[in-house]
Amino acid sequence: MDPISRDEITKRLEALKPGEKLRMRTSPTFGDMTVIFELNPAWPNKHQKKFLLRAGKTEAAARKEKPFNQSDKARKLAGWAADRWPQWLPAETTTEEAA
């Protein structure tokens, strides 16, 4: 399966709304890590970046970690992920959707 392109990641990052997350997994060559992108809830306060990137061995670990990287430029973070041959993770289901 082909990896996700930098342009596709960039488009999705720029379309994120507060509370939404992008989730993907890097290839085994790059540690088979879960990567989560989200909008920074503290942005646009002074000295705060717009996008946060979290990474961890599992999704739970990635959520607990402090941001691995942050930037105002979606393309910068998308490039980091695209270089690691990522694949999208299935969409999360909320408790309301599961019921």
ChimeraX commands (.cxc) that place a marker at each C-alpha (Angstrom):
marker #1 position 0.00,0.00,0.00 radius 0.5
marker #1 position 1.30,3.46,-0.88 radius 0.5
marker #1 position 2.05,5.90,1.94 radius 0.5
marker #1 position 0.01,9.03,2.53 radius 0.5
marker #1 position 1.37,12.02,0.61 radius 0.5
marker #1 position 2.56,15.25,2.20 radius 0.5
marker #1 position -0.08,17.17,0.22 radius 0.5
marker #1 position -2.93,14.99,1.50 radius 0.5
marker #1 position -1.77,15.34,5.11 radius 0.5
marker #1 position -1.36,19.11,4.66 radius 0.5
marker #1 position -4.90,19.48,3.24 radius 0.5
marker #1 position -6.42,17.50,6.09 radius 0.5
marker #1 position -4.43,19.43,8.72 radius 0.5
marker #1 position -5.55,22.77,7.30 radius 0.5
marker #1 position -9.18,21.56,7.35 radius 0.5
marker #1 position -9.07,20.44,11.02 radius 0.5
marker #1 position -11.67,21.90,13.33 radius 0.5
marker #1 position -11.21,22.28,17.11 radius 0.5
marker #1 position -11.46,18.91,18.82 radius 0.5
marker #1 position -10.78,16.88,15.66 radius 0.5
marker #1 position -7.69,14.71,15.32 radius 0.5
marker #1 position -5.81,13.08,12.47 radius 0.5
marker #1 position -4.47,9.64,13.35 radius 0.5
marker #1 position -1.95,7.56,11.44 radius 0.5
marker #1 position 0.65,4.85,11.97 radius 0.5
marker #1 position 4.21,4.99,10.67 radius 0.5
marker #1 position 5.74,2.02,8.87 radius 0.5
marker #1 position 7.58,-0.66,10.89 radius 0.5
marker #1 position 10.85,0.69,9.46 radius 0.5
marker #1 position 10.17,3.92,11.35 radius 0.5
marker #1 position 9.10,2.35,14.65 radius 0.5
marker #1 position 5.47,1.45,13.90 radius 0.5
marker #1 position 4.40,4.50,15.93 radius 0.5
marker #1 position 0.98,6.10,16.29 radius 0.5
marker #1 position 0.99,9.75,15.22 radius 0.5
marker #1 position -1.79,12.14,16.24 radius 0.5
marker #1 position -2.22,15.65,14.82 radius 0.5
marker #1 position -4.54,18.19,16.42 radius 0.5
marker #1 position -5.18,21.89,16.73 radius 0.5
marker #1 position -3.59,23.41,19.82 radius 0.5
marker #1 position -6.43,24.38,22.18 radius 0.5
marker #1 position -4.25,27.23,23.56 radius 0.5
marker #1 position -3.70,28.76,20.10 radius 0.5
marker #1 position -3.79,31.77,19.23 radius 0.5
marker #1 position -2.52,32.85,22.65 radius 0.5
marker #1 position 0.91,34.44,22.75 radius 0.5
marker #1 position 3.81,32.04,22.00 radius 0.5
marker #1 position 1.50,29.15,21.04 radius 0.5
marker #1 position 1.78,27.17,17.81 radius 0.5
marker #1 position -1.34,26.22,15.81 radius 0.5
marker #1 position -0.74,22.48,15.23 radius 0.5
marker #1 position 0.46,19.79,17.64 radius 0.5
marker #1 position 2.01,16.44,16.70 radius 0.5
marker #1 position 2.01,13.66,19.27 radius 0.5
marker #1 position 3.70,10.30,18.76 radius 0.5
marker #1 position 3.93,7.11,20.78 radius 0.5
marker #1 position 4.15,3.32,20.54 radius 0.5
marker #1 position 0.40,3.06,21.11 radius 0.5
marker #1 position -2.43,5.53,20.68 radius 0.5
marker #1 position -2.87,5.81,24.46 radius 0.5
marker #1 position 0.84,6.56,24.87 radius 0.5
marker #1 position 0.71,9.20,22.12 radius 0.5
marker #1 position -2.24,10.93,23.80 radius 0.5
marker #1 position -0.44,11.05,27.18 radius 0.5
marker #1 position 2.86,12.38,25.83 radius 0.5
marker #1 position 3.57,16.06,25.59 radius 0.5
marker #1 position 3.69,17.21,21.96 radius 0.5
marker #1 position 6.62,15.75,20.01 radius 0.5
marker #1 position 6.54,18.72,17.63 radius 0.5
marker #1 position 4.45,21.83,17.06 radius 0.5
marker #1 position 4.24,24.37,14.27 radius 0.5
marker #1 position 2.11,27.07,12.70 radius 0.5
marker #1 position 2.85,25.52,9.30 radius 0.5
marker #1 position 0.86,22.39,8.42 radius 0.5
marker #1 position 3.28,21.52,5.61 radius 0.5
marker #1 position 6.22,21.26,8.03 radius 0.5
marker #1 position 4.51,18.68,10.23 radius 0.5
marker #1 position 3.03,16.87,7.22 radius 0.5
marker #1 position 6.53,16.48,5.79 radius 0.5
marker #1 position 7.78,14.84,8.99 radius 0.5
marker #1 position 4.95,12.29,8.88 radius 0.5
marker #1 position 5.09,11.69,5.10 radius 0.5
marker #1 position 8.80,10.83,5.34 radius 0.5
marker #1 position 7.88,7.89,7.60 radius 0.5
marker #1 position 5.53,6.06,5.18 radius 0.5
marker #1 position 2.33,6.51,7.22 radius 0.5
marker #1 position -1.07,4.88,6.81 radius 0.5
marker #1 position -4.35,6.31,8.16 radius 0.5
marker #1 position -5.81,4.63,11.22 radius 0.5
marker #1 position -9.54,3.81,11.13 radius 0.5
marker #1 position -11.83,6.60,12.31 radius 0.5
marker #1 position -12.58,6.73,16.01 radius 0.5
marker #1 position -16.07,5.89,17.16 radius 0.5
marker #1 position -17.57,7.89,19.95 radius 0.5
marker #1 position -19.77,6.34,22.62 radius 0.5
marker #1 position -22.85,7.93,20.99 radius 0.5
marker #1 position -21.99,6.32,17.63 radius 0.5
marker #1 position -21.33,2.93,19.23 radius 0.5
marker #1 position -24.76,2.89,20.95 radius 0.5
marker link #1:1,2 radius 0.2
marker link #1:2,3 radius 0.2
marker link #1:3,4 radius 0.2
marker link #1:4,5 radius 0.2
marker link #1:5,6 radius 0.2
marker link #1:6,7 radius 0.2
marker link #1:7,8 radius 0.2
marker link #1:8,9 radius 0.2
marker link #1:9,10 radius 0.2
marker link #1:10,11 radius 0.2
marker link #1:11,12 radius 0.2
marker link #1:12,13 radius 0.2
marker link #1:13,14 radius 0.2
marker link #1:14,15 radius 0.2
marker link #1:15,16 radius 0.2
marker link #1:16,17 radius 0.2
marker link #1:17,18 radius 0.2
marker link #1:18,19 radius 0.2
marker link #1:19,20 radius 0.2
marker link #1:20,21 radius 0.2
marker link #1:21,22 radius 0.2
marker link #1:22,23 radius 0.2
marker link #1:23,24 radius 0.2
marker link #1:24,25 radius 0.2
marker link #1:25,26 radius 0.2
marker link #1:26,27 radius 0.2
marker link #1:27,28 radius 0.2
marker link #1:28,29 radius 0.2
marker link #1:29,30 radius 0.2
marker link #1:30,31 radius 0.2
marker link #1:31,32 radius 0.2
marker link #1:32,33 radius 0.2
marker link #1:33,34 radius 0.2
marker link #1:34,35 radius 0.2
marker link #1:35,36 radius 0.2
marker link #1:36,37 radius 0.2
marker link #1:37,38 radius 0.2
marker link #1:38,39 radius 0.2
marker link #1:39,40 radius 0.2
marker link #1:40,41 radius 0.2
marker link #1:41,42 radius 0.2
marker link #1:42,43 radius 0.2
marker link #1:43,44 radius 0.2
marker link #1:44,45 radius 0.2
marker link #1:45,46 radius 0.2
marker link #1:46,47 radius 0.2
marker link #1:47,48 radius 0.2
marker link #1:48,49 radius 0.2
marker link #1:49,50 radius 0.2
marker link #1:50,51 radius 0.2
marker link #1:51,52 radius 0.2
marker link #1:52,53 radius 0.2
marker link #1:53,54 radius 0.2
marker link #1:54,55 radius 0.2
marker link #1:55,56 radius 0.2
marker link #1:56,57 radius 0.2
marker link #1:57,58 radius 0.2
marker link #1:58,59 radius 0.2
marker link #1:59,60 radius 0.2
marker link #1:60,61 radius 0.2
marker link #1:61,62 radius 0.2
marker link #1:62,63 radius 0.2
marker link #1:63,64 radius 0.2
marker link #1:64,65 radius 0.2
marker link #1:65,66 radius 0.2
marker link #1:66,67 radius 0.2
marker link #1:67,68 radius 0.2
marker link #1:68,69 radius 0.2
marker link #1:69,70 radius 0.2
marker link #1:70,71 radius 0.2
marker link #1:71,72 radius 0.2
marker link #1:72,73 radius 0.2
marker link #1:73,74 radius 0.2
marker link #1:74,75 radius 0.2
marker link #1:75,76 radius 0.2
marker link #1:76,77 radius 0.2
marker link #1:77,78 radius 0.2
marker link #1:78,79 radius 0.2
marker link #1:79,80 radius 0.2
marker link #1:80,81 radius 0.2
marker link #1:81,82 radius 0.2
marker link #1:82,83 radius 0.2
marker link #1:83,84 radius 0.2
marker link #1:84,85 radius 0.2
marker link #1:85,86 radius 0.2
marker link #1:86,87 radius 0.2
marker link #1:87,88 radius 0.2
marker link #1:88,89 radius 0.2
marker link #1:89,90 radius 0.2
marker link #1:90,91 radius 0.2
marker link #1:91,92 radius 0.2
marker link #1:92,93 radius 0.2
marker link #1:93,94 radius 0.2
marker link #1:94,95 radius 0.2
marker link #1:95,96 radius 0.2
marker link #1:96,97 radius 0.2
marker link #1:97,98 radius 0.2
marker link #1:98,99 radius 0.2
view
